Structure formats: structure tokens, C-alpha cells
């Protein structure tokens, strides 16, 4: 008979040994716009009697619509047009409008360029430095156009640009990055201390973007006047593809709205929640409000408007970043 090799002995876990908790145990169902629908209630309301106004960081808006701080979406003219409709446009302080006195000519070249040339033109355009004289001019022009001066910058630029903008008449300063938290770890430089920044800024400071109850609560506790929700849902955003980070937007809005309500109960301070990104149709705006958003920030849908400076083109907020 053929001989058989001895079977290797492997230790087995005792029957009483509990299974060690794994990372996937904390996974829960999450929902995007395509996963949910709104169920009709027991009452209906006459549309003409619905009040769409909202209070946002000291500003009163006739409609809960904000235009994203993207170069293809917002310039002074667009901000004035949206203000007349009751909304608010946010100007990108690190974009083309603050690098060029005549940004229209740069935008025209980008819009007319063949697809294979666009990336090179964008890289060249953003090599020009941001100019403080243009920032001051744009803030004044926003007011002349009939709009509040809402401006946005990354955390790295906020420490310098925030006080300058406040001094020159800005009404709202948005500190915005792809993923925001109250505690940023860095060994090579001193990161922005949000609590200190919001305390010394004489104008409201909004912060974004985030997706969780815990992060939103921390941002509110450090003085954020509004919290923006959304990591990667926008049409021009590649965060989910590049970094693998993001939460489906309905769940993200609901979680952050929960933090807002809990924070209000604990402190008496109401911090509005702004849904940012992923909304392309009216139904998605309605779902965002139903999930708990106070206001809605739009990018790509507004970039298609004839009044938008990008002439129908659009690109993401991280384009100027060297990374």
C-alpha cells in the first residue's frame, strides 16, 4: 500500500474563544440620492405659501441656494445675478479672479481649447500668484453688484487671507478643503487652529467639508458658523476615485444634521448645515432638504448657465493644488 504523509497539525481556537472584532463589523448601510425617495405626507401645502428663505451665518437668503467657490461657476457678475434671485455665490480667493485683473480672457482661452490642451492651460493659468489688491477689488465689486461678499480659501491660506478679507469688507469667510476636521496633524508646519481663527475673525467663519456626526460636532464646537457636507459627490470631484474617501450624500447630510440638532440642544447655538455637491436635479435638492440640510451648494448645474464665467466648462476645486 502507498504510504501517506503525516498530516500537519494546526492549532484550533477553543470553542469558548470569542471572535476578535474586525473593521468590517462597524459597516452600516448608507444611502445616496438614488437609494431613497420621498414619501408623501398626510398634508399638502400651497406652493406659493412656502417660504424658502434661510438664515445663514448672519446673512438672510431668499432662496437656500449657494453657488460653489469654483472658477467656472462664480465671478462678480454671476454673484450679482444670483443675489437678485435670492441666493449667494461664494468667490474662490485662490482662483483666477484673484490672479488676473482680466480673468475673462483666461477663461475664454480655456473654454475654447481642445480637450488635449486644457490641462496644460489650467496649469499655466494657476501659476500666477494670488494678488491681495485683486482680492480687495473683488470684495468691493461684489457689494457693488448687489451681493454679499462671501469668499472661500483653503486652510493653508486662511490664516493670511481671512483677516485681510474681513478688513476689506467681506461678509462671510469659508474655510474649505476636500476633507475638514477640527484636528489636523502635521509635523512640518503649524496647521490652522480653527478655534483660535474663528475667535479672532470679526466676521462669521463657515467650514467644510465633512460627512460625520463626530467631525461636524467638533467643527461646531470650535466656532464654525455653518458646516458644509459632502466629500466626493460632485460631478467635478474625484476625491472618491483618487482617495477612496466619501460617504453617500443622504447619509452624510442626515448625520451632520443630527450633530447640528444635538449641538443646538446642548448649547443653544444653531449651526446651519449646507449640502455641497451631487445635486443635479430638483429631486436631489428636495431629498437634501428632507435629510436635514438648511441650504444647498451647487457647482456643475450652475456651470452650465449662460451667466457662468466658465462658458459651459467646469473643473474641480483642487485644480490649483500642486498635488
Number of C-alpha atoms within 10 A of each C-alpha: 3 4 5 6 6 6 6 6 6 6 6 6 9 7 6 6 7 8 7 6 8 7 7 7 7 7 7 6 6 12 14 18 17 11 9 11 11 10 6 7 6 5 5 7 7 6 7 6 7 8 9 13 16 18 14 21 19 11 14 15 19 17 19 22 25 25 24 25 27 29 26 26 31 26 26 23 17 23 29 23 18 20 22 14 12 19 25 29 29 25 30 25 30 25 24 25 24 23 21 18 14 11 17 16 11 16 22 13 13 22 18 12 13 10 10 8 11 15 14 11 15 18 14 11 19 18 11 13 13 17 15 15 11 16 24 18 13 23 24 18 18 23 17 13 18 16 26 24 26 27 25 27 22 21 20 15 14 21 18 11 21 27 17 15 24 19 13 14 16 25 21 25 29 28 25 23 19 18 16 22 20 20 13 11 10 8 6 6 8 10 14 17 14 23 16 11 18 19 14 10 16 15 21 22 25 28 28 27 24 27 29 21 18 15 18 32 23 17 24 24 17 17 19 28 25 25 29 29 32 26 27 25 20 20 16 16 19 17 17 14 10 9 9 10 13 18 21 20 29 28 20 26 32 23 19 29 28 20 22 24 18 15 19 14 11 9 10 10 14 16 26 25 28 30 33 29 24 27 24 15 9 9 13 19 22 15 21 27 19 14 21 23 24 23 26 24 25 23 28 25 17 22 24 17 14 11 18 21 25 25 19 17 17 23 18 17 22 16 14 16 9 8 5
